[in-house]
Every structure is written in structure tokens, then in C-alpha cells.
Amino acid sequence: MSEVEGRLRTILDAALEAAFGHVRHGGDHESRKLVAARLLDAARSGITALDELTAVGRRALVDLKIRSRA
């Protein structure tokens, strides 16, 4: 893993944790997996800043909650 890949992984991990920071017990595995996939998609599209990725993660979590209520 290159230094850039290592940094991006650290940022993605931090964004995932921030997205689930207010969720009891850190969220369930499936929800975390889906949000992580959305974060990876965002990173692949060029979004690499922590604040932007955190916003993507939080939006993904909101989308999951909305879908689960429907």
C-alpha cells in the first residue's frame, strides 16, 4: 500500500467513524458496510477531504434510516 493509499484509508476510516459517532454501539455491520461502500464510491469519484467524506457518510446513514422506515 502506498503512502497516499494509506492516508486515504485513514481518512475513510475517520469519516466512517464520524458518520456513526452518534449511533448506539457504533451501528450494525450491514449499515456500516453500506455506508463504507458509499464512502469508497465517493473517494473513487475524487472526493478525498475528510469533511466532505464525513458528509457523504452521514447522508448515506440518513438514507438508510429513511429506507428502513418505508
CNS distance restraints for C-alpha pairs under 8 A (distance, minus, plus):
assign (resid   1 and name CA) (resid   5 and name CA) 6.00 0.50 0.50
assign (resid   1 and name CA) (resid   6 and name CA) 6.38 0.50 0.50
assign (resid   2 and name CA) (resid   6 and name CA) 6.14 0.50 0.50
assign (resid   3 and name CA) (resid   7 and name CA) 6.19 0.50 0.50
assign (resid   4 and name CA) (resid   8 and name CA) 6.17 0.50 0.50
assign (resid   5 and name CA) (resid   9 and name CA) 6.07 0.50 0.50
assign (resid   6 and name CA) (resid  10 and name CA) 6.27 0.50 0.50
assign (resid   7 and name CA) (resid  11 and name CA) 6.25 0.50 0.50
assign (resid   8 and name CA) (resid  12 and name CA) 6.06 0.50 0.50
assign (resid   8 and name CA) (resid  48 and name CA) 7.01 0.50 0.50
assign (resid   9 and name CA) (resid  13 and name CA) 6.08 0.50 0.50
assign (resid  10 and name CA) (resid  14 and name CA) 6.17 0.50 0.50
assign (resid  11 and name CA) (resid  15 and name CA) 6.11 0.50 0.50
assign (resid  11 and name CA) (resid  48 and name CA) 7.69 0.50 0.50
assign (resid  11 and name CA) (resid  49 and name CA) 7.64 0.50 0.50
assign (resid  11 and name CA) (resid  50 and name CA) 5.77 0.50 0.50
assign (resid  12 and name CA) (resid  16 and name CA) 6.15 0.50 0.50
assign (resid  12 and name CA) (resid  36 and name CA) 7.94 0.50 0.50
assign (resid  12 and name CA) (resid  39 and name CA) 6.86 0.50 0.50
assign (resid  12 and name CA) (resid  40 and name CA) 7.66 0.50 0.50
assign (resid  12 and name CA) (resid  50 and name CA) 7.47 0.50 0.50
assign (resid  12 and name CA) (resid  53 and name CA) 7.17 0.50 0.50
assign (resid  13 and name CA) (resid  17 and name CA) 6.21 0.50 0.50
assign (resid  14 and name CA) (resid  18 and name CA) 6.05 0.50 0.50
assign (resid  14 and name CA) (resid  50 and name CA) 7.50 0.50 0.50
assign (resid  14 and name CA) (resid  54 and name CA) 7.90 0.50 0.50
assign (resid  15 and name CA) (resid  19 and name CA) 6.08 0.50 0.50
assign (resid  15 and name CA) (resid  50 and name CA) 6.18 0.50 0.50
assign (resid  15 and name CA) (resid  51 and name CA) 7.64 0.50 0.50
assign (resid  15 and name CA) (resid  53 and name CA) 5.80 0.50 0.50
assign (resid  15 and name CA) (resid  54 and name CA) 4.39 0.50 0.50
assign (resid  15 and name CA) (resid  57 and name CA) 6.62 0.50 0.50
assign (resid  16 and name CA) (resid  20 and name CA) 6.43 0.50 0.50
assign (resid  16 and name CA) (resid  32 and name CA) 7.58 0.50 0.50
assign (resid  16 and name CA) (resid  35 and name CA) 7.29 0.50 0.50
assign (resid  16 and name CA) (resid  36 and name CA) 6.51 0.50 0.50
assign (resid  16 and name CA) (resid  39 and name CA) 7.75 0.50 0.50
assign (resid  16 and name CA) (resid  54 and name CA) 6.88 0.50 0.50
assign (resid  16 and name CA) (resid  57 and name CA) 6.24 0.50 0.50
assign (resid  17 and name CA) (resid  21 and name CA) 5.72 0.50 0.50
assign (resid  17 and name CA) (resid  26 and name CA) 7.74 0.50 0.50
assign (resid  18 and name CA) (resid  54 and name CA) 6.32 0.50 0.50
assign (resid  18 and name CA) (resid  58 and name CA) 8.00 0.50 0.50
assign (resid  19 and name CA) (resid  54 and name CA) 5.99 0.50 0.50
assign (resid  19 and name CA) (resid  55 and name CA) 7.64 0.50 0.50
assign (resid  19 and name CA) (resid  57 and name CA) 5.27 0.50 0.50
assign (resid  19 and name CA) (resid  58 and name CA) 4.73 0.50 0.50
assign (resid  19 and name CA) (resid  61 and name CA) 7.23 0.50 0.50
assign (resid  20 and name CA) (resid  26 and name CA) 5.54 0.50 0.50
assign (resid  20 and name CA) (resid  27 and name CA) 6.41 0.50 0.50
assign (resid  20 and name CA) (resid  58 and name CA) 7.64 0.50 0.50
assign (resid  20 and name CA) (resid  61 and name CA) 7.97 0.50 0.50
assign (resid  21 and name CA) (resid  26 and name CA) 6.52 0.50 0.50
assign (resid  22 and name CA) (resid  26 and name CA) 7.54 0.50 0.50
assign (resid  23 and name CA) (resid  27 and name CA) 5.65 0.50 0.50
assign (resid  27 and name CA) (resid  31 and name CA) 6.65 0.50 0.50
assign (resid  27 and name CA) (resid  32 and name CA) 6.56 0.50 0.50
assign (resid  28 and name CA) (resid  32 and name CA) 6.28 0.50 0.50
assign (resid  29 and name CA) (resid  33 and name CA) 6.04 0.50 0.50
assign (resid  30 and name CA) (resid  34 and name CA) 6.24 0.50 0.50
assign (resid  31 and name CA) (resid  35 and name CA) 6.20 0.50 0.50
assign (resid  31 and name CA) (resid  61 and name CA) 7.50 0.50 0.50
assign (resid  31 and name CA) (resid  64 and name CA) 7.44 0.50 0.50
assign (resid  32 and name CA) (resid  36 and name CA) 5.91 0.50 0.50
assign (resid  33 and name CA) (resid  37 and name CA) 6.22 0.50 0.50
assign (resid  34 and name CA) (resid  38 and name CA) 6.42 0.50 0.50
assign (resid  34 and name CA) (resid  60 and name CA) 8.00 0.50 0.50
assign (resid  35 and name CA) (resid  39 and name CA) 6.22 0.50 0.50
assign (resid  35 and name CA) (resid  57 and name CA) 5.81 0.50 0.50
assign (resid  35 and name CA) (resid  60 and name CA) 5.69 0.50 0.50
assign (resid  35 and name CA) (resid  61 and name CA) 6.44 0.50 0.50
assign (resid  36 and name CA) (resid  40 and name CA) 6.19 0.50 0.50
assign (resid  36 and name CA) (resid  57 and name CA) 7.50 0.50 0.50
assign (resid  37 and name CA) (resid  41 and name CA) 6.23 0.50 0.50
assign (resid  38 and name CA) (resid  42 and name CA) 6.24 0.50 0.50
assign (resid  38 and name CA) (resid  56 and name CA) 7.42 0.50 0.50
assign (resid  38 and name CA) (resid  57 and name CA) 7.06 0.50 0.50
assign (resid  38 and name CA) (resid  60 and name CA) 6.89 0.50 0.50
assign (resid  39 and name CA) (resid  43 and name CA) 6.19 0.50 0.50
assign (resid  39 and name CA) (resid  53 and name CA) 6.39 0.50 0.50
assign (resid  39 and name CA) (resid  56 and name CA) 6.55 0.50 0.50
assign (resid  39 and name CA) (resid  57 and name CA) 6.14 0.50 0.50
assign (resid  40 and name CA) (resid  44 and name CA) 6.10 0.50 0.50
assign (resid  41 and name CA) (resid  45 and name CA) 6.29 0.50 0.50
assign (resid  42 and name CA) (resid  46 and name CA) 6.56 0.50 0.50
assign (resid  42 and name CA) (resid  47 and name CA) 5.45 0.50 0.50
assign (resid  42 and name CA) (resid  48 and name CA) 7.80 0.50 0.50
assign (resid  42 and name CA) (resid  53 and name CA) 7.22 0.50 0.50
assign (resid  42 and name CA) (resid  56 and name CA) 7.49 0.50 0.50
assign (resid  43 and name CA) (resid  47 and name CA) 4.72 0.50 0.50
assign (resid  43 and name CA) (resid  48 and name CA) 5.43 0.50 0.50
assign (resid  43 and name CA) (resid  53 and name CA) 7.65 0.50 0.50
assign (resid  47 and name CA) (resid  52 and name CA) 6.83 0.50 0.50
assign (resid  47 and name CA) (resid  53 and name CA) 6.70 0.50 0.50
assign (resid  48 and name CA) (resid  52 and name CA) 7.25 0.50 0.50
assign (resid  48 and name CA) (resid  53 and name CA) 6.58 0.50 0.50
assign (resid  49 and name CA) (resid  53 and name CA) 6.12 0.50 0.50
assign (resid  50 and name CA) (resid  54 and name CA) 5.92 0.50 0.50
assign (resid  51 and name CA) (resid  55 and name CA) 6.26 0.50 0.50
assign (resid  52 and name CA) (resid  56 and name CA) 6.32 0.50 0.50
assign (resid  53 and name CA) (resid  57 and name CA) 6.16 0.50 0.50
assign (resid  54 and name CA) (resid  58 and name CA) 6.16 0.50 0.50
assign (resid  55 and name CA) (resid  59 and name CA) 6.07 0.50 0.50
assign (resid  56 and name CA) (resid  60 and name CA) 6.13 0.50 0.50
assign (resid  57 and name CA) (resid  61 and name CA) 6.25 0.50 0.50
assign (resid  58 and name CA) (resid  62 and name CA) 6.26 0.50 0.50
assign (resid  59 and name CA) (resid  63 and name CA) 6.15 0.50 0.50
assign (resid  60 and name CA) (resid  64 and name CA) 6.25 0.50 0.50
assign (resid  61 and name CA) (resid  65 and name CA) 6.34 0.50 0.50
assign (resid  62 and name CA) (resid  66 and name CA) 6.19 0.50 0.50
assign (resid  63 and name CA) (resid  67 and name CA) 6.17 0.50 0.50
assign (resid  64 and name CA) (resid  68 and name CA) 6.12 0.50 0.50
assign (resid  65 and name CA) (resid  69 and name CA) 6.39 0.50 0.50
assign (resid  66 and name CA) (resid  70 and name CA) 6.56 0.50 0.50
